[in-house]
Amino acid sequence: MRKKILVIDDSKAILEVIQIMLEEKGYLVKILDHTEDVFREVEGFGPDLIILDVWMPALSGKDITKKLKQADSTKNIPIIIFSALTKNQASEEVKEADDYLSKPFEMEELFEKVVKNISGG
């Protein structure tokens, strides 16, 4: 069974590139360019991994991560947050995430983090 990844970013260009790369690697990918329906999408899609931009309109990646990690049904879904900030600069925003990636990033670096987090470490 293919692993499912939900990718959330307000940049459609970034979403499309990540979707193509991950689908070529065999993952089933759903993309969202907004956060309005994010919790319904997580429940309905049932992702094995979430990749999330920290700076989003409406709800921030920090807020989304915190809420998902507090809910019993979603707390074990690994979350990779990415941002233009370094990990130290974004430490408060990403402290509840499972992994972090600084923008701009190389696709190979993203894929390595996906493999690490989707397989449990």
N, CA, C and O atoms as a GROMACS GRO file, in nm:
protein
  484
    1MET      N    1   0.082  -0.118   0.000
    1MET     CA    2   0.000   0.000   0.000
    1MET      C    3   0.088   0.126   0.000
    1MET      O    4   0.184   0.135   0.077
    2ARG      N    5   0.056   0.220  -0.085
    2ARG     CA    6   0.136   0.342  -0.097
    2ARG      C    7   0.118   0.431   0.026
    2ARG      O    8   0.007   0.447   0.077
    3LYS      N    9   0.227   0.488   0.071
    3LYS     CA   10   0.222   0.583   0.182
    3LYS      C   11   0.164   0.714   0.132
    3LYS      O   12   0.189   0.757   0.019
    4LYS      N   13   0.085   0.779   0.220
    4LYS     CA   14   0.018   0.903   0.183
    4LYS      C   15   0.084   1.023   0.251
    4LYS      O   16   0.112   1.020   0.371
    5ILE      N   17   0.108   1.127   0.172
    5ILE     CA   18   0.170   1.249   0.222
    5ILE      C   19   0.082   1.368   0.190
    5ILE      O   20   0.039   1.386   0.075
    6LEU      N   21   0.055   1.450   0.291
    6LEU     CA   22  -0.018   1.575   0.273
    6LEU      C   23   0.084   1.688   0.278
    6LEU      O   24   0.161   1.700   0.373
    7VAL      N   25   0.085   1.773   0.174
    7VAL     CA   26   0.178   1.885   0.166
    7VAL      C   27   0.098   2.014   0.167
    7VAL      O   28   0.004   2.031   0.088
    8ILE      N   29   0.135   2.105   0.257
    8ILE     CA   30   0.061   2.230   0.273
    8ILE      C   31   0.157   2.348   0.261
    8ILE      O   32   0.252   2.361   0.337
    9ASP      N   33   0.130   2.434   0.162
    9ASP     CA   34   0.211   2.554   0.140
    9ASP      C   35   0.125   2.652   0.062
    9ASP      O   36   0.038   2.611  -0.014
   10ASP      N   37   0.148   2.781   0.081
   10ASP     CA   38   0.070   2.878   0.007
   10ASP      C   39   0.128   2.908  -0.131
   10ASP      O   40   0.071   2.986  -0.207
   11SER      N   41   0.241   2.846  -0.164
   11SER     CA   42   0.301   2.860  -0.296
   11SER      C   43   0.264   2.740  -0.383
   11SER      O   44   0.308   2.628  -0.358
   12LYS      N   45   0.182   2.765  -0.485
   12LYS     CA   46   0.142   2.655  -0.574
   12LYS      C   47   0.261   2.597  -0.649
   12LYS      O   48   0.264   2.477  -0.678
   13ALA      N   49   0.360   2.680  -0.681
   13ALA     CA   50   0.479   2.632  -0.751
   13ALA      C   51   0.555   2.531  -0.665
   13ALA      O   52   0.595   2.426  -0.714
   14ILE      N   53   0.575   2.562  -0.538
   14ILE     CA   54   0.643   2.470  -0.447
   14ILE      C   55   0.563   2.341  -0.432
   14ILE      O   56   0.619   2.232  -0.435
   15LEU      N   57   0.432   2.355  -0.416
   15LEU     CA   58   0.346   2.237  -0.403
   15LEU      C   59   0.359   2.144  -0.522
   15LEU      O   60   0.372   2.022  -0.507
   16GLU      N   61   0.355   2.202  -0.642
   16GLU     CA   62   0.360   2.120  -0.764
   16GLU      C   63   0.493   2.047  -0.776
   16GLU      O   64   0.497   1.930  -0.814
   17VAL      N   65   0.602   2.115  -0.745
   17VAL     CA   66   0.735   2.052  -0.754
   17VAL      C   67   0.746   1.936  -0.654
   17VAL      O   68   0.791   1.827  -0.689
   18ILE      N   69   0.704   1.961  -0.530
   18ILE     CA   70   0.710   1.857  -0.428
   18ILE      C   71   0.619   1.740  -0.466
   18ILE      O   72   0.658   1.624  -0.451
   19GLN      N   73   0.499   1.769  -0.514
   19GLN     CA   74   0.406   1.664  -0.552
   19GLN      C   75   0.465   1.576  -0.662
   19GLN      O   76   0.460   1.454  -0.652
   20ILE      N   77   0.519   1.636  -0.765
   20ILE     CA   78   0.577   1.560  -0.875
   20ILE      C   79   0.691   1.471  -0.826
   20ILE      O   80   0.697   1.353  -0.859
   21MET      N   81   0.781   1.529  -0.745
   21MET     CA   82   0.896   1.454  -0.696
   21MET      C   83   0.853   1.336  -0.610
   21MET      O   84   0.905   1.225  -0.625
   22LEU      N   85   0.758   1.358  -0.520
   22LEU     CA   86   0.717   1.250  -0.430
   22LEU      C   87   0.634   1.144  -0.503
   22LEU      O   88   0.646   1.025  -0.472
   23GLU      N   89   0.551   1.186  -0.598
   23GLU     CA   90   0.475   1.087  -0.676
   23GLU      C   91   0.568   1.002  -0.761
   23GLU      O   92   0.543   0.883  -0.779
   24GLU      N   93   0.676   1.061  -0.813
   24GLU     CA   94   0.774   0.982  -0.888
   24GLU      C   95   0.842   0.879  -0.800
   24GLU      O   96   0.889   0.776  -0.849
   25LYS      N   97   0.848   0.905  -0.670
   25LYS     CA   98   0.909   0.811  -0.574
   25LYS      C   99   0.807   0.709  -0.524
   25LYS      O  100   0.841   0.622  -0.444
   26GLY      N  101   0.681   0.718  -0.571
   26GLY     CA  102   0.582   0.618  -0.538
   26GLY      C  103   0.483   0.654  -0.429
   26GLY      O  104   0.402   0.571  -0.390
   27TYR      N  105   0.489   0.776  -0.379
   27TYR     CA  106   0.397   0.818  -0.273
   27TYR      C  107   0.266   0.870  -0.333
   27TYR      O  108   0.264   0.919  -0.446
   28LEU      N  109   0.159   0.859  -0.257
   28LEU     CA  110   0.031   0.919  -0.291
   28LEU      C  111   0.030   1.055  -0.223
   28LEU      O  112   0.039   1.063  -0.100
   29VAL      N  113   0.020   1.162  -0.300
   29VAL     CA  114   0.038   1.297  -0.248
   29VAL      C  115  -0.089   1.381  -0.267
   29VAL      O  116  -0.149   1.382  -0.375
   30LYS      N  117  -0.128   1.450  -0.161
   30LYS     CA  118  -0.237   1.547  -0.168
   30LYS      C  119  -0.177   1.682  -0.130
   30LYS      O  120  -0.101   1.691  -0.034
   31ILE      N  121  -0.212   1.787  -0.205
   31ILE     CA  122  -0.159   1.919  -0.177
   31ILE      C  123  -0.270   2.015  -0.138
   31ILE      O  124  -0.383   2.005  -0.186
   32LEU      N  125  -0.236   2.109  -0.049
   32LEU     CA  126  -0.328   2.215  -0.006
   32LEU      C  127  -0.252   2.347  -0.011
   32LEU      O  128  -0.140   2.356   0.038
   33ASP      N  129  -0.314   2.449  -0.069
   33ASP     CA  130  -0.250   2.580  -0.074
   33ASP      C  131  -0.316   2.678   0.023
   33ASP      O  132  -0.300   2.800   0.009
   34HIS      N  133  -0.391   2.626   0.119
   34HIS     CA  134  -0.459   2.706   0.219
   34HIS      C  135  -0.475   2.621   0.346
   34HIS      O  136  -0.450   2.500   0.344
   35THR      N  137  -0.516   2.684   0.453
   35THR     CA  138  -0.529   2.609   0.578
   35THR      C  139  -0.673   2.601   0.630
   35THR      O  140  -0.698   2.545   0.736
   36GLU      N  141  -0.766   2.656   0.555
   36GLU     CA  142  -0.904   2.661   0.603
   36GLU      C  143  -0.962   2.523   0.635
   36GLU      O  144  -1.033   2.508   0.735
   37ASP      N  145  -0.935   2.425   0.554
   37ASP     CA  146  -0.992   2.291   0.572
   37ASP      C  147  -0.889   2.188   0.617
   37ASP      O  148  -0.911   2.068   0.602
   38VAL      N  149  -0.778   2.234   0.671
   38VAL     CA  150  -0.665   2.144   0.694
   38VAL      C  151  -0.701   2.027   0.787
   38VAL      O  152  -0.660   1.914   0.760
   39PHE      N  153  -0.775   2.051   0.892
   39PHE     CA  154  -0.802   1.942   0.986
   39PHE      C  155  -0.901   1.841   0.927
   39PHE      O  156  -0.888   1.721   0.951
   40ARG      N  157  -0.998   1.888   0.852
   40ARG     CA  158  -1.089   1.797   0.781
   40ARG      C  159  -1.012   1.716   0.677
   40ARG      O  160  -1.036   1.596   0.660
   41GLU      N  161  -0.919   1.780   0.607
   41GLU     CA  162  -0.838   1.710   0.506
   41GLU      C  163  -0.750   1.604   0.571
   41GLU      O  164  -0.735   1.494   0.518
   42VAL      N  165  -0.692   1.637   0.685
   42VAL     CA  166  -0.607   1.539   0.755
   42VAL      C  167  -0.692   1.418   0.796
   42VAL      O  168  -0.651   1.304   0.774
   43GLU      N  169  -0.807   1.443   0.853
   43GLU     CA  170  -0.894   1.332   0.895
   43GLU      C  171  -0.942   1.249   0.776
   43GLU      O  172  -0.943   1.126   0.783
   44GLY      N  173  -0.980   1.314   0.668
   44GLY     CA  174  -1.033   1.244   0.552
   44GLY      C  175  -0.928   1.170   0.472
   44GLY      O  176  -0.952   1.058   0.424
   45PHE      N  177  -0.811   1.231   0.456
   45PHE     CA  178  -0.704   1.172   0.374
   45PHE      C  179  -0.624   1.068   0.452
   45PHE      O  180  -0.579   0.968   0.396
   46GLY      N  181  -0.607   1.091   0.583
   46GLY     CA  182  -0.532   0.997   0.666
   46GLY      C  183  -0.386   0.985   0.626
   46GLY      O  184  -0.338   0.875   0.598
   47PRO      N  185  -0.313   1.097   0.623
   47PRO     CA  186  -0.174   1.092   0.576
   47PRO      C  187  -0.083   1.017   0.672
   47PRO      O  188  -0.105   1.012   0.793
   48ASP      N  189   0.021   0.958   0.614
   48ASP     CA  190   0.127   0.895   0.692
   48ASP      C  191   0.233   0.996   0.731
   48ASP      O  192   0.316   0.970   0.818
   49LEU      N  193   0.230   1.113   0.664
   49LEU     CA  194   0.327   1.220   0.688
   49LEU      C  195   0.266   1.350   0.640
   49LEU      O  196   0.192   1.353   0.541
   50ILE      N  197   0.298   1.459   0.710
   50ILE     CA  198   0.255   1.593   0.669
   50ILE      C  199   0.380   1.679   0.650
   50ILE      O  200   0.469   1.680   0.736
   51ILE      N  201   0.385   1.750   0.539
   51ILE     CA  202   0.491   1.847   0.513
   51ILE      C  203   0.423   1.983   0.509
   51ILE      O  204   0.325   2.001   0.435
   52LEU      N  205   0.473   2.078   0.587
   52LEU     CA  206   0.396   2.199   0.615
   52LEU      C  207   0.487   2.321   0.621
   52LEU      O  208   0.591   2.319   0.687
   53ASP      N  209   0.446   2.427   0.552
   53ASP     CA  210   0.516   2.555   0.562
   53ASP      C  211   0.480   2.620   0.694
   53ASP      O  212   0.364   2.616   0.735
   54VAL      N  213   0.576   2.680   0.762
   54VAL     CA  214   0.549   2.742   0.891
   54VAL      C  215   0.470   2.871   0.877
   54VAL      O  216   0.388   2.902   0.964
   55TRP      N  217   0.491   2.946   0.770
   55TRP     CA  218   0.421   3.074   0.752
   55TRP      C  219   0.310   3.058   0.651
   55TRP      O  220   0.333   3.056   0.531
   56MET      N  221   0.189   3.047   0.701
   56MET     CA  222   0.071   3.031   0.616
   56MET      C  223  -0.032   3.136   0.653
   56MET      O  224  -0.041   3.177   0.769
   57PRO      N  225  -0.111   3.182   0.554
   57PRO     CA  226  -0.221   3.271   0.589
   57PRO      C  227  -0.325   3.196   0.674
   57PRO      O  228  -0.334   3.073   0.666
   58ALA      N  229  -0.399   3.266   0.751
   58ALA     CA  230  -0.503   3.210   0.839
   58ALA      C  231  -0.435   3.137   0.956
   58ALA      O  232  -0.408   3.200   1.058
   59LEU      N  233  -0.408   3.009   0.945
   59LEU     CA  234  -0.342   2.932   1.051
   59LEU      C  235  -0.195   2.913   1.018
   59LEU      O  236  -0.160   2.882   0.904
   60SER      N  237  -0.109   2.932   1.117
   60SER     CA  238   0.034   2.910   1.094
   60SER      C  239   0.067   2.761   1.105
   60SER      O  240  -0.010   2.683   1.161
   61GLY      N  241   0.181   2.723   1.052
   61GLY     CA  242   0.227   2.586   1.066
   61GLY      C  243   0.243   2.546   1.211
   61GLY      O  244   0.218   2.431   1.249
   62LYS      N  245   0.285   2.642   1.293
   62LYS     CA  246   0.299   2.618   1.437
   62LYS      C  247   0.164   2.582   1.498
   62LYS      O  248   0.153   2.485   1.573
   63ASP      N  249   0.060   2.660   1.465
   63ASP     CA  250  -0.074   2.634   1.520
   63ASP      C  251  -0.130   2.499   1.473
   63ASP      O  252  -0.189   2.425   1.551
   64ILE      N  253  -0.109   2.470   1.346
   64ILE     CA  254  -0.156   2.343   1.290
   64ILE      C  255  -0.086   2.226   1.358
   64ILE      O  256  -0.151   2.129   1.399
   65THR      N  257   0.046   2.235   1.370
   65THR     CA  258   0.123   2.128   1.433
   65THR      C  259   0.079   2.106   1.577
   65THR      O  260   0.058   1.993   1.620
   66LYS      N  261   0.065   2.214   1.650
   66LYS     CA  262   0.025   2.203   1.791
   66LYS      C  263  -0.109   2.132   1.805
   66LYS      O  264  -0.125   2.042   1.888
   67LYS      N  265  -0.206   2.173   1.724
   67LYS     CA  266  -0.340   2.111   1.732
   67LYS      C  267  -0.335   1.963   1.692
   67LYS      O  268  -0.398   1.880   1.756
   68LEU      N  269  -0.261   1.931   1.586
   68LEU     CA  270  -0.252   1.791   1.542
   68LEU      C  271  -0.181   1.705   1.647
   68LEU      O  272  -0.220   1.590   1.668
   69LYS      N  273  -0.079   1.758   1.711
   69LYS     CA  274  -0.005   1.681   1.812
   69LYS      C  275  -0.083   1.664   1.942
   69LYS      O  276  -0.051   1.576   2.022
   70GLN      N  277  -0.185   1.747   1.964
   70GLN     CA  278  -0.267   1.735   2.085
   70GLN      C  279  -0.382   1.637   2.068
   70GLN      O  280  -0.436   1.586   2.167
   71ALA      N  281  -0.422   1.610   1.944
   71ALA     CA  282  -0.536   1.521   1.920
   71ALA      C  283  -0.491   1.375   1.915
   71ALA      O  284  -0.392   1.342   1.848
   72ASP      N  285  -0.562   1.289   1.985
   72ASP     CA  286  -0.526   1.147   1.987
   72ASP      C  287  -0.522   1.085   1.848
   72ASP      O  288  -0.436   1.002   1.820
   73SER      N  289  -0.614   1.126   1.761
   73SER     CA  290  -0.624   1.064   1.628
   73SER      C  291  -0.511   1.107   1.533
   73SER      O  292  -0.488   1.041   1.432
   74THR      N  293  -0.441   1.216   1.565
   74THR     CA  294  -0.338   1.266   1.472
   74THR      C  295  -0.202   1.287   1.536
   74THR      O  296  -0.107   1.323   1.467
   75LYS      N  297  -0.189   1.265   1.665
   75LYS     CA  298  -0.064   1.297   1.734
   75LYS      C  299   0.057   1.218   1.686
   75LYS      O  300   0.171   1.262   1.704
   76ASN      N  301   0.034   1.102   1.628
   76ASN     CA  302   0.146   1.019   1.584
   76ASN      C  303   0.184   1.039   1.437
   76ASN      O  304   0.275   0.972   1.388
   77ILE      N  305   0.116   1.129   1.368
   77ILE     CA  306   0.152   1.157   1.229
   77ILE      C  307   0.277   1.245   1.230
   77ILE      O  308   0.274   1.354   1.286
   78PRO      N  309   0.387   1.199   1.169
   78PRO     CA  310   0.507   1.283   1.165
   78PRO      C  311   0.481   1.409   1.082
   78PRO      O  312   0.412   1.406   0.980
   79ILE      N  313   0.539   1.520   1.128
   79ILE     CA  314   0.525   1.648   1.060
   79ILE      C  315   0.663   1.706   1.033
   79ILE      O  316   0.745   1.721   1.123
   80ILE      N  317   0.686   1.739   0.906
   80ILE     CA  318   0.807   1.811   0.867
   80ILE      C  319   0.764   1.954   0.837
   80ILE      O  320   0.680   1.977   0.750
   81ILE      N  321   0.822   2.049   0.908
   81ILE     CA  322   0.794   2.191   0.882
   81ILE      C  323   0.911   2.249   0.805
   81ILE      O  324   1.026   2.217   0.831
   82PHE      N  325   0.878   2.336   0.708
   82PHE     CA  326   0.985   2.408   0.640
   82PHE      C  327   0.960   2.557   0.642
   82PHE      O  328   0.846   2.603   0.649
   83SER      N  329   1.071   2.633   0.636
   83SER     CA  330   1.064   2.779   0.646
   83SER      C  331   1.190   2.840   0.590
   83SER      O  332   1.292   2.773   0.577
   84ALA      N  333   1.182   2.968   0.556
   84ALA     CA  334   1.300   3.042   0.512
   84ALA      C  335   1.393   3.072   0.630
   84ALA      O  336   1.509   3.106   0.609
   85LEU      N  337   1.343   3.060   0.751
   85LEU     CA  338   1.425   3.081   0.869
   85LEU      C  339   1.512   2.958   0.894
   85LEU      O  340   1.478   2.848   0.852
   86THR      N  341   1.624   2.978   0.963
   86THR     CA  342   1.704   2.864   1.006
   86THR      C  343   1.630   2.795   1.120
   86THR      O  344   1.536   2.851   1.176
   87LYS      N  345   1.672   2.675   1.153
   87LYS     CA  346   1.606   2.602   1.261
   87LYS      C  347   1.616   2.679   1.393
   87LYS      O  348   1.520   2.682   1.470
   88ASN      N  349   1.731   2.740   1.420
   88ASN     CA  350   1.745   2.818   1.543
   88ASN      C  351   1.654   2.939   1.544
   88ASN      O  352   1.593   2.969   1.647
   89GLN      N  353   1.644   3.009   1.432
   89GLN     CA  354   1.557   3.126   1.424
   89GLN      C  355   1.411   3.088   1.441
   89GLN      O  356   1.332   3.164   1.497
   90ALA      N  357   1.375   2.971   1.394
   90ALA     CA  358   1.236   2.927   1.397
   90ALA      C  359   1.209   2.829   1.511
   90ALA      O  360   1.108   2.758   1.509
   91SER      N  361   1.296   2.824   1.610
   91SER     CA  362   1.286   2.721   1.714
   91SER      C  363   1.150   2.718   1.783
   91SER      O  364   1.097   2.610   1.809
   92GLU      N  365   1.094   2.833   1.812
   92GLU     CA  366   0.962   2.837   1.878
   92GLU      C  367   0.852   2.788   1.785
   92GLU      O  368   0.758   2.720   1.829
   93GLU      N  369   0.862   2.821   1.657
   93GLU     CA  370   0.760   2.783   1.560
   93GLU      C  371   0.759   2.634   1.528
   93GLU      O  372   0.656   2.579   1.490
   94VAL      N  373   0.873   2.570   1.544
   94VAL     CA  374   0.884   2.431   1.499
   94VAL      C  375   0.909   2.330   1.610
   94VAL      O  376   0.935   2.213   1.583
   95LYS      N  377   0.901   2.373   1.734
   95LYS     CA  378   0.941   2.284   1.844
   95LYS      C  379   0.856   2.157   1.855
   95LYS      O  380   0.905   2.056   1.906
   96GLU      N  381   0.732   2.160   1.810
   96GLU     CA  382   0.648   2.041   1.820
   96GLU      C  383   0.653   1.954   1.694
   96GLU      O  384   0.596   1.845   1.692
   97ALA      N  385   0.719   2.003   1.590
   97ALA     CA  386   0.730   1.925   1.466
   97ALA      C  387   0.831   1.812   1.485
   97ALA      O  388   0.915   1.817   1.576
   98ASP      N  389   0.824   1.712   1.399
   98ASP     CA  390   0.916   1.600   1.407
   98ASP      C  391   1.047   1.627   1.333
   98ASP      O  392   1.150   1.566   1.363
   99ASP      N  393   1.042   1.718   1.236
   99ASP     CA  394   1.162   1.748   1.159
   99ASP      C  395   1.148   1.888   1.101
   99ASP      O  396   1.039   1.945   1.099
  100TYR      N  397   1.260   1.942   1.053
  100TYR     CA  398   1.263   2.079   1.002
  100TYR      C  399   1.350   2.084   0.876
  100TYR      O  400   1.450   2.013   0.864
  101LEU      N  401   1.310   2.170   0.785
  101LEU     CA  402   1.384   2.188   0.661
  101LEU      C  403   1.386   2.337   0.628
  101LEU      O  404   1.281   2.401   0.624
  102SER      N  405   1.505   2.392   0.605
  102SER     CA  406   1.518   2.534   0.570
  102SER      C  407   1.500   2.554   0.421
  102SER      O  408   1.550   2.475   0.340
  103LYS      N  409   1.426   2.661   0.384
  103LYS     CA  410   1.412   2.699   0.243
  103LYS      C  411   1.527   2.792   0.209
  103LYS      O  412   1.570   2.869   0.295
  104PRO      N  413   1.578   2.790   0.090
  104PRO     CA  414   1.545   2.692  -0.014
  104PRO      C  415   1.610   2.558   0.020
  104PRO      O  416   1.713   2.554   0.087
  105PHE      N  417   1.550   2.451  -0.025
  105PHE     CA  418   1.604   2.318   0.004
  105PHE      C  419   1.621   2.241  -0.126
  105PHE      O  420   1.557   2.270  -0.227
  106GLU      N  421   1.708   2.144  -0.119
  106GLU     CA  422   1.729   2.053  -0.232
  106GLU      C  423   1.626   1.942  -0.221
  106GLU      O  424   1.593   1.896  -0.111
  107MET      N  425   1.574   1.899  -0.335
  107MET     CA  426   1.473   1.793  -0.334
  107MET      C  427   1.526   1.664  -0.271
  107MET      O  428   1.451   1.591  -0.206
  108GLU      N  429   1.653   1.636  -0.291
  108GLU     CA  430   1.711   1.515  -0.232
  108GLU      C  431   1.709   1.523  -0.079
  108GLU      O  432   1.685   1.424  -0.011
  109GLU      N  433   1.734   1.642  -0.026
  109GLU     CA  434   1.729   1.662   0.119
  109GLU      C  435   1.587   1.641   0.171
  109GLU      O  436   1.567   1.577   0.274
  110LEU      N  437   1.488   1.694   0.099
  110LEU     CA  438   1.349   1.673   0.137
  110LEU      C  439   1.315   1.524   0.134
  110LEU      O  440   1.253   1.472   0.226
  111PHE      N  441   1.356   1.456   0.027
  111PHE     CA  442   1.325   1.314   0.014
  111PHE      C  443   1.388   1.233   0.128
  111PHE      O  444   1.325   1.141   0.181
  112GLU      N  445   1.512   1.267   0.167
  112GLU     CA  446   1.577   1.197   0.278
  112GLU      C  447   1.497   1.213   0.407
  112GLU      O  448   1.481   1.118   0.483
  113LYS      N  449   1.446   1.334   0.432
  113LYS     CA  450   1.366   1.358   0.551
  113LYS      C  451   1.231   1.285   0.543
  113LYS      O  452   1.181   1.236   0.644
  114VAL      N  453   1.173   1.278   0.424
  114VAL     CA  454   1.049   1.204   0.406
  114VAL      C  455   1.071   1.057   0.440
  114VAL      O  456   0.993   0.999   0.516
  115VAL      N  457   1.174   0.998   0.385
  115VAL     CA  458   1.203   0.856   0.410
  115VAL      C  459   1.226   0.832   0.560
  115VAL      O  460   1.172   0.738   0.617
  116LYS      N  461   1.306   0.918   0.621
  116LYS     CA  462   1.337   0.904   0.764
  116LYS      C  463   1.209   0.911   0.849
  116LYS      O  464   1.190   0.830   0.939
  117ASN      N  465   1.124   1.007   0.820
  117ASN     CA  466   1.006   1.029   0.905
  117ASN      C  467   0.890   0.936   0.874
  117ASN      O  468   0.815   0.899   0.964
  118ILE      N  469   0.874   0.896   0.749
  118ILE     CA  470   0.762   0.810   0.714
  118ILE      C  471   0.787   0.666   0.755
  118ILE      O  472   0.693   0.588   0.772
  119SER      N  473   0.913   0.631   0.771
  119SER     CA  474   0.945   0.494   0.810
  119SER      C  475   0.970   0.483   0.961
  119SER      O  476   1.006   0.376   1.011
  120GLY      N  477   0.951   0.593   1.031
  120GLY     CA  478   0.965   0.589   1.176
  120GLY      C  479   1.106   0.610   1.228
  120GLY      O  480   1.138   0.571   1.340
  121GLY      N  481   1.189   0.672   1.147
  121GLY     CA  482   1.320   0.709   1.199
  121GLY      C  483   1.431   0.641   1.130
  121GLY      O  484   1.547   0.663   1.163
   0.00000   0.00000   0.00000
